[in-house]
Amino acid sequence: MTDAPLNRVLESLRRRPDIESPELRAWDAADRYLLDTAEPWLRDGLHELVVIDDTHGALSLGALSLGAEHVRVHQDSLVARRALDANALDASLTAITHHELADVVTEGARLILLRLPRSLDRLDAIAREVARSAHPEAVLLAGNMIKHMTPTQNDVLRRSWERVDVSLARQKARLLTARGPRQVALAEPALGEAPQFGLRIVAHAGVFGGASLDIGTRALLDASDQWPDYETAIDLACGTGVLAVVLARRAPAATVIATDVSALAVDSARLTAEANGVLIDTVQDDGLSHQPDRIADLIVLNPPFHVGAAVHTGVALRLFAEAGRVLRPGGQLWSVWNSHLRYAPALERAVGPTRQVSRGPTFTVTASRRR
């Protein structure tokens, strides 16, 4: 037995189209721990493996290098899916098929690898969905770095699996092994309200902000009476689509687009729009790659400040550049961001003249006009 094929695959992985920088890697010790633990199954002629929320392809391609014949994959993030596909092509390991969460587990799957989400609600939703379809002898191996884990995850898994075992720590990573899938009710989207804005919110488990208003979005909404007129507006990185709903209410005849890298977020935005009786277009996209140049009058953005688990400005900077491309001359980008990040110079470069609309101890709201 040799680790050479697996090592070659892991070391060749790239993050693109995700942010690439020297301090960010496409795999970590948790991926390696999962693969090493799964290796006996894979070497024993496992025909079909299920992988859920692989970030850049380490689990799927690593498993193929260890002997898996076919990998069924579910990834919520479009960026993660594109990274996996690009790395699979580079490695000539293409025995992969993509599936929705409800369809990814089949009766023939005896092993499921899960990159543990930090959201307990998301973990509960995944565990329930997987248990519903899993063979009685199926094993769920879930792992992450210890700093992103909590003992509560064990209790969450036990709601839909009979037995959960906790591994020893290895290189600051840990695994949970679940056996005995139970037939339990599936998770339903959460429902919430923001009565001060007359909004209903619908959120799938794990979507940023959940069924409530995060304080950044609230800061943008507090300034919404100052938004300019528009015929086409975009809620970029839309989350549950709250900003898109407000855009659609303010201008019923306008085209309003809600876009996010997460399929769960995009569907949450659709459900939120339905709950509020407005029509919006929802698009799962990496930034604004589906949108042509110079078509929007207004873009609103509450950008993420994490790349995976790391605090990083790369995603926000890329979204600013995309907004600058898609805005018409004179169009405006309204952004909210953590005040300590000091994004105003970046907004000036990517979009155009930028003014501060409001500033608090935590968040700053700015308006940038496209040159």
C-alpha positions in Angstrom: 0.0 0.0 0.0 1.3 3.4 -0.9 0.1 7.0 -0.3 1.7 8.2 -3.5 -1.4 8.5 -5.7 -3.4 10.2 -2.9 -0.5 12.6 -2.2 -0.2 13.5 -5.8 -3.9 14.3 -6.0 -4.0 16.4 -2.9 -0.9 18.4 -3.7 -2.2 19.1 -7.2 -5.5 20.6 -6.1 -6.2 24.2 -6.8 -9.0 26.4 -5.4 -10.0 28.2 -8.5 -12.5 29.7 -9.3 -12.5 30.2 -5.5 -10.0 32.7 -4.1 -6.4 31.6 -4.4 -3.6 33.0 -2.2 -0.5 31.6 -0.5 -2.3 31.3 2.9 -5.3 29.4 1.5 -5.0 25.7 0.6 -7.5 23.4 -1.2 -7.4 20.7 1.4 -6.6 20.3 5.1 -6.0 17.7 7.8 -9.7 16.9 8.2 -9.9 15.9 4.5 -6.9 13.7 4.9 -8.2 12.1 8.2 -11.5 11.3 6.4 -9.7 9.7 3.5 -7.3 7.7 5.6 -10.3 6.4 7.7 -12.3 5.6 4.5 -9.4 3.8 2.8 -10.2 0.3 4.1 -13.7 0.5 2.5 -12.3 1.9 -0.7 -9.5 -0.7 -1.0 -12.1 -3.4 -0.3 -13.8 -2.8 -3.6 -16.4 -0.2 -2.6 -18.4 0.5 -5.7 -20.2 3.7 -4.9 -19.2 6.4 -2.5 -21.3 9.5 -1.5 -19.5 12.8 -0.7 -21.3 15.8 0.7 -20.0 19.4 0.7 -16.6 18.7 -0.6 -14.9 22.1 -0.8 -12.5 21.8 -3.7 -12.5 18.1 -4.6 -10.1 16.6 -2.0 -12.6 14.1 -0.7 -14.0 13.0 -4.1 -10.8 12.9 -6.0 -8.8 11.5 -3.1 -11.4 8.7 -2.8 -11.0 7.9 -6.5 -7.3 7.7 -6.2 -7.7 5.2 -3.3 -9.9 2.8 -5.3 -13.5 4.1 -5.3 -15.2 3.3 -8.6 -17.8 6.0 -8.6 -18.4 9.1 -6.4 -21.9 10.7 -6.1 -21.4 14.3 -4.9 -23.6 17.0 -3.4 -22.3 20.5 -3.0 -24.4 23.5 -2.1 -21.8 26.0 -3.4 -21.4 26.6 -7.1 -17.8 27.6 -6.6 -17.1 24.3 -4.8 -18.7 22.4 -7.7 -16.7 24.3 -10.3 -13.5 23.8 -8.3 -14.1 20.0 -8.1 -14.9 19.8 -11.8 -11.7 21.7 -12.8 -9.5 19.6 -10.5 -11.1 16.4 -11.7 -10.3 17.3 -15.3 -6.7 18.1 -14.3 -6.3 14.8 -12.5 -8.1 12.8 -15.2 -10.4 11.4 -12.4 -13.9 11.9 -13.8 -16.0 9.1 -12.3 -18.1 11.7 -10.5 -21.8 12.7 -10.8 -23.5 15.7 -9.2 -26.8 15.3 -7.4 -29.2 17.2 -5.2 -29.1 16.3 -1.5 -32.4 14.5 -1.7 -31.0 12.2 -4.4 -27.3 11.8 -3.6 -27.7 8.7 -1.3 -28.8 5.5 -2.9 -29.6 2.1 -1.5 -26.2 0.8 -2.8 -24.2 3.4 -0.9 -22.5 2.0 2.2 -20.2 4.9 3.0 -21.0 8.6 3.1 -18.3 11.2 3.6 -19.4 14.6 5.0 -17.4 17.8 5.5 -19.1 18.9 8.8 -20.9 22.2 8.4 -20.5 24.7 11.3 -24.2 25.4 11.2 -26.0 22.9 13.5 -29.2 23.4 11.6 -27.5 22.6 8.4 -26.0 19.5 9.9 -29.4 18.4 11.2 -31.0 18.8 7.8 -28.2 16.9 6.0 -28.2 14.1 8.6 -32.0 13.6 8.4 -32.0 13.7 4.6 -29.1 11.2 4.3 -30.6 8.8 7.0 -33.9 8.8 5.1 -32.3 7.1 2.0 -29.4 5.2 3.6 -29.0 1.5 3.7 -29.4 0.1 7.2 -25.7 -0.8 7.2 -24.5 2.5 5.8 -21.8 4.5 7.7 -21.6 8.3 7.8 -18.1 9.7 8.4 -18.1 13.4 9.1 -15.1 15.5 9.9 -13.7 19.0 10.3 -11.0 20.8 12.1 -11.5 20.8 15.9 -11.7 24.6 16.1 -14.9 24.4 14.0 -16.5 21.6 16.0 -18.7 21.4 19.1 -20.0 18.4 21.2 -23.5 19.6 20.3 -22.8 18.1 16.8 -22.8 14.7 18.3 -26.3 15.2 19.8 -27.6 16.6 16.4 -26.4 13.5 14.6 -28.1 11.2 17.2 -31.5 12.7 16.2 -31.3 10.7 13.0 -28.6 8.0 13.6 -28.6 5.4 16.3 -25.0 5.5 17.3 -22.3 8.3 17.0 -18.7 7.6 17.9 -16.1 10.3 18.3 -12.5 9.8 17.1 -9.3 10.8 18.7 -7.8 14.1 17.5 -5.3 14.0 14.7 -3.4 17.1 13.5 -6.1 19.2 15.1 -8.9 17.4 13.2 -11.6 15.0 14.5 -14.2 12.7 13.0 -17.7 11.6 14.0 -18.9 8.2 12.8 -22.6 7.6 12.6 -24.3 4.3 12.2 -27.9 3.0 12.2 -29.9 5.5 10.1 -33.3 6.3 11.5 -36.5 7.3 9.6 -37.1 10.8 10.9 -39.0 13.8 9.5 -37.0 16.0 7.2 -36.1 19.5 8.2 -38.4 22.3 7.0 -37.3 25.8 6.1 -37.4 28.2 9.1 -40.0 31.1 9.0 -39.4 34.5 10.5 -40.5 38.1 10.4 -39.0 41.6 10.5 -42.1 43.5 11.5 -40.4 46.9 11.4 -39.9 46.4 7.7 -43.1 44.4 7.1 -41.1 41.4 5.9 -41.5 37.7 6.1 -38.3 35.6 5.8 -38.0 32.0 4.8 -34.6 30.3 5.2 -33.3 26.8 4.5 -31.0 25.5 7.2 -27.5 27.0 7.0 -28.2 30.1 4.9 -26.5 33.2 6.3 -28.7 35.1 8.7 -31.4 32.4 8.9 -35.0 33.5 9.3 -34.0 36.9 10.9 -32.3 40.1 9.8 -28.6 40.2 10.3 -27.4 43.6 11.4 -25.5 44.3 8.2 -28.7 43.8 6.1 -30.6 45.9 8.6 -28.1 48.8 8.1 -28.7 48.7 4.4 -32.5 48.6 4.9 -32.3 51.6 7.2 -30.9 53.5 4.2 -33.2 52.1 1.6 -35.3 55.3 1.4 -32.2 56.9 -0.2 -31.7 54.3 -2.9 -31.8 55.8 -6.4 -34.5 54.9 -9.0 -33.9 51.8 -11.1 -35.3 49.7 -13.9 -32.9 46.8 -13.2 -31.6 46.0 -9.7 -29.5 43.2 -8.3 -29.3 41.8 -4.8 -25.8 40.4 -5.0 -24.9 37.6 -2.5 -28.6 37.6 -1.7 -28.8 35.2 1.2 -32.5 34.9 2.0 -33.4 37.6 -0.5 -34.6 40.2 1.9 -33.0 43.1 0.0 -34.4 41.7 -3.3 -37.9 41.8 -1.8 -37.6 45.4 -0.7 -36.2 46.3 -4.2 -39.2 44.6 -5.8 -41.7 46.4 -3.5 -40.2 49.8 -4.2 -40.4 49.4 -7.9 -42.9 46.7 -9.0 -42.2 47.3 -12.7 -38.5 46.8 -12.3 -36.5 43.7 -13.0 -35.0 42.5 -9.7 -32.4 39.7 -9.7 -31.3 37.8 -6.6 -28.1 35.9 -7.0 -25.9 33.8 -4.7 -23.3 31.1 -4.9 -25.4 28.9 -2.6 -28.3 26.9 -4.0 -29.9 26.9 -0.6 -29.7 30.7 -0.5 -31.2 31.1 -3.9 -34.1 28.9 -3.1 -34.6 30.7 0.2 -34.7 34.0 -1.7 -37.4 32.5 -4.0 -39.4 31.3 -1.0 -39.0 34.7 0.7 -40.2 36.5 -2.4 -43.3 34.2 -2.6 -44.0 34.8 1.1 -44.0 38.5 0.5 -46.1 38.4 -2.7 -43.4 39.8 -5.0 -41.7 38.6 -8.2 -37.9 38.4 -8.5 -35.5 36.4 -10.7 -33.3 34.0 -8.7 -30.0 32.8 -10.1 -27.3 30.6 -8.6 -24.1 32.2 -9.8 -20.4 32.8 -8.9 -20.6 36.6 -8.5 -22.4 38.0 -11.6 -20.9 35.7 -14.2 -24.3 35.1 -15.9 -24.9 38.9 -16.2 -23.8 41.0 -19.2 -21.9 44.2 -18.9 -23.7 47.5 -18.1 -27.2 46.3 -17.5 -27.9 47.3 -13.8 -29.0 50.6 -12.4 -28.6 49.5 -8.8 -26.8 46.7 -7.0 -27.1 46.1 -3.3 -24.5 44.0 -1.5 -23.8 42.7 2.0 -20.5 40.9 1.1 -19.1 37.9 3.0 -15.8 38.5 4.8 -14.9 34.8 5.1 -13.3 32.4 2.6 -14.4 29.1 4.1 -13.2 29.4 7.7 -10.6 32.1 7.1 -11.3 35.9 7.4 -10.3 37.1 4.0 -11.2 40.2 1.8 -10.8 38.4 -1.5 -14.5 37.5 -2.1 -15.7 41.1 -1.4 -13.0 42.6 -3.7 -14.1 40.3 -6.5 -17.8 41.1 -6.0 -16.9 44.8 -6.1 -15.2 44.3 -9.4 -18.1 42.3 -10.8 -20.5 45.1 -9.7 -18.4 47.6 -11.5 -18.6 45.6 -14.7 -22.4 45.0 -14.5 -23.5 48.5 -13.5 -24.4 51.0 -16.2 -22.4 54.3 -16.2 -24.0 56.3 -13.4 -25.4 53.2 -11.8 -24.8 52.7 -8.1 -23.5 50.0 -5.8 -24.8 50.2 -2.2 -22.7 48.2 0.1 -22.5 47.4 3.8 -19.3 46.2 5.4 -17.5 45.8 8.7 -16.1 49.2 9.4 -12.6 48.0 10.3 -12.1 46.6 6.8 -12.0 50.1 5.3 -13.2 49.1 1.8 -13.8 52.6 0.5 -10.5 52.8 -1.5 -11.2 49.4 -3.1 -14.7 50.5 -4.0 -13.3 53.7 -5.6 -11.0 51.6 -7.8 -13.5 48.9 -8.7 -16.6 51.0 -9.2 -16.1 54.8 -8.9 -16.6 57.7 -6.5 -17.7 56.4 -3.2 -19.5 58.3 -0.4 -20.2 57.2 3.2 -24.0 57.0 3.8 -23.8 55.9 7.5 -21.2 54.6 9.9 -21.5 52.8 13.2 -19.1 51.0 15.5 -19.6 47.8 13.5 -20.9 48.6 10.0 -20.4 51.2 7.3 -22.9 51.8 4.5 -21.5 53.3 1.3 -22.8 54.3 -2.1 -20.5 54.0 -5.2 -21.3 55.6 -8.5 -20.1 53.8 -11.7 -17.8 56.0 -13.7 
